Amino acid sequence: MGEIYLNGQFVPPEQAVVSVLDRGFLFGDGVYEVIPAYAGKPLRTPEHLQRLENSLRAIGMQAPLSDVQWDEIFARLLSASPEADQAIYLQVTRGVAPTRDHRFPKAPTPTVMAMAKPMKVRDPAIAREGVAAVVREDIRWLRCDIKSTALLAAVMLRQEADEAGAEEAILIRDGLALEGSTSNLFIVLDGVLVTPPKGQLLLPGITRDLVLELAERAGLASREADVPVAALRNAEEVWITSSTREVMPVTRLDGQLIGSGKPGAAWQRIDDQYQAFKREARRGSA
């Protein structure tokens, strides 16, 4: 990992330290974003920064930097490996307060951090075999549209999936499948691509929106609609999406095969579109 941006300075990782009184450390009082960058070119920065601003506004904070300032920070972070595919992580907390107090400090100075790391290359086996997922009750709070750093519930659910030999936990609330612990959810049912509608119970994913655009480009019918558990289990295909996972086919759910047990034709069409979009992004033409 290269240098880290922290509160106006670029420093080596070992020097990027914050106070134990930072509210991000004490309360998880902050928000974050993850932006994929292909060959040094961040993907859909305006959409990511708008989501960051939405999250900040929802917790009573203002954006600490302008879009231009963020762009300058990203450019420097990515310049250490300009040809590589990287993931930018940025985080804003409410900063350091004089004492530990649940109430907001009256004049907070936010802690602002950003870093970049190499993006994992997809294992070729995923395209051939897909991945496993498990179904779990959603134990998170009621504002999952806020990209909060308070991720303990998601951490626990993802760990449960890992211990079950699965890639992801698909979360159920009131009989509806909403999303994964760290991903958005798509199913193919009766030949139509379906994803749960946006709302406070799931994250408005940037990759999710891109997949809907690519589906339209590919001529694949799609809609936003509730996904009952029965529809999830009877789906012809199940996918999870995120900025770093891209579009990942789920072929086993709680040990049962989805469809043929292999990545489906609809997933292949969208994955082809996604990989072409990435090639455009690397050329700066996406």
N, C-alpha and C positions, 0 to 999 in steps of 0.2 A: 504494500500500500504506500502511495506517495504522501505528499503533505496534505494537511487537513486545514480547512478554513474554520477559524473560530473567532468570533467577535471582532472581525476586521483584520485579522492577521492570518497568514499562512504559516503553519508550524509543522514540524515532524510529529508523527503520531504520539511519541512518548512525551511530547510537551503539550499535547492537547488535553488539558485538564480543566475541570470545573469544580466549584465549591460544593461541599457536601450539603450546603444550605440551598442549593439550586432546587427550585420547585419541580423541575423535571425529575431529579433524583429522588426527592422526598414524596412526591405525589403522582408522578407520571403526568404532570401538568404541562403538556406540550403537544405539538402535532408534528407530523413528518411527511415526506414525500420520497418516492423512489422513481427516478427517471432513467430509462434505458438510453444509451448513447451508442450509435453505430459508427465506427471509424471517426470518432471525435465529434459526431453530430447528434446532439440530444434530440430525442423523438418527442414531438408534441409538447414542447416546453410551455407554451401559453396555456394549454389545458391543464397541465400539472400545476402550474403556478396559480391558476384560477382556483383549482381545488384546494391548494394550500391556503389561499386567501379565504375561501369559504370555511375551511376548518378553523382558521384563526378567528374569523368573525363569530363563529358559533361558540367559541370559548371566551369571547369578550376581549380579543386582541386584534391589533392591526398588523398589517404586513410590515416587517421591519426594514425591508429593502425593496427597491423598485425592480421591475422585470429586467431592466438594463443592467442593474448591479448584479442580479443573479446570473445573467448571461455572462458577465465578465468573470464571475467566480467559477462558473462551470467550465468556461474556456480554459482557464488556468489549470483547474484540476485535471481536465482531460488531456492537456498538452503533454503530460508525462508519458502517455502511451497513445499517441494520436491515431494510430491505425487499429487499435484494439477496440473490441466491443466492451463497454463498461456500463456499470450501474452507478448513477449518482444518488447518494443518500443525503438528504438535508433535513434538519430538525430545528424547530424553534420552541423554546420553553419560555415560561413566564419569568425565568431568571431567578436571581438570588434575592431572598427576603431577609430582614433582620432576625427573624425567628421563625420557627415552624408553626404556622397558623393556617388553618384551612381557608380562611378568608383571603381574597386577592389582596396583595399589597397595593397601596394607593398609587404609587408611581413606579411601576415595575420597569426594569431594563431587561429586555429579553436576552436570552442566550441563543446565539445563532451559530449553527455548525453545518458544515457540508464536507463530504468526502466522496471519492470515487474508487471503485474496485473493479477488477475484471469480471465480466459476465461469464457464468458457467456455460460451457458448450453443451448442448443437449446430447444426452446419451443416445446413440443411434437405435438402441433397443426400444426406446420409448415409441418411436415411429412404427416399429414392427409389432410391439406387444402391448403398448399402452401402459397404464399404471393402475394400481389398486387404490380404492378409497373406502372409508367406513362412514357410516351415518351416526351422527351424535346429536343430542339435544343441544340447542344453542344456549349457553350459559352466560353470554356476554350481556353488556348493558344495552339500553334502548336507543343509543345514538351511534350506531355503527357507520353512519354516513360521515362522521367526523374521523379523520385519519389520526387517531390519538396514539401517543406513545404509551398509553396505559394498556398494555397488550397481554397481561397475565392470563386472562381467560383464553385468548387465542393461543398463547404459548402452551397452556395445559391441553387444549384440544389437539393441537398439532402433535404434541408429545404422545397423546393417546393413539393417534393415527400411526405414528412411527413405531410405537411398541406393538401395534397390531400388524406390522409389516406393510403399512399403507403409506402412500404419498400424501394423502390429504384427508381431513375430516369434513364431510358435507353436513351443514348445520340445519337442523329442523326446529322451527318454532310454530306452535299452533297448527301442526299438521302440514306445514309448507316448507319445502326446501328453499333456502335463501341464498347461500353462498358457501364457499369453503372457509376454513379458518384463516387462510391467507390468500384467497382467490375468489373470483366470481364464477358463477355456474351457468352452463348452457346444457340443454338436452335437445336431442332430435326426436320428435314424436310425430308419427304419421307423416314423415318427410319434411316437417317444418321445424326450423331452429327456434327454440324458445328459451328466453332468459327472464328471470324474475324482474319485475319493474323496480325502478329506483324508488327509494324512500329512506326513512331513518333507520331501517333495520339492516341495510346492507350498504357497502361502499360503492359509490358511483365510479366504477373502474374506467380508466382511460383506455386500457386494452379492451375491455368489454365493449366500449363504444366503437373502437376500431374494428372489432370483429363483426359488429352489426353492419358497418360500412362495407367491409370486405364481402360479407354475405350478399349484400345488394349487388355489388360489383360482379359476383360470381353467379348471380341469378338464383340464389338459394332463398326460398321463402323464409321469413323470420318474423317473430313478434315478441313483444314483452308481455308476459302473463304470469300469473301465479303458477307454481310448480308443486302440486300436491305430492306427498311421499309416494303414492301409488304410481303417479306419472314418472317420477324419478326412477323407480324400480323397474318400470315397464318400458323405459325409453329404448329407442334403437341405438342411440349414442349418447354419451355423457362426456362433457369437456369441462375443464377448469382453465381459467385464464388469469394472467397477471403480467406485470411489466417484465419480470424476469423469467417466468415460466412460459410466456407467450401463450400458445394454445395447446393444451396437453390433453390427450385422449384418456379417459377413464374406461377401462375395459373390465374391471372387476369391482363389485360393490358388496361389501360385507361378505366376501368370498364367493359371490354369485356372478356369473358372466353377464356382461352387458352386451346385448345383441349376439354377434358371433364370437365375442371374446377377443376380437382384434379391432384396431382402429378402423373406423368406418369410412365409407366413401365421402360423406359430407365433410368429415374432419379432414380428409386428404385434400379436398377442394379448397377448404379455407386455409389449411396449412400451406398449400402451394401459393395461395394469394398472399399469405403473411410473409413467407420467405421472399417473394418477389417485392413486396413492400419494403422489406429490410434492405434489399439490394438497392432500391430507389433511395432509401434513406442514406445509405453509405455514399451514394453519388450526390447527395444533397438535393434530390429531386422529388422526394416524397411529399 
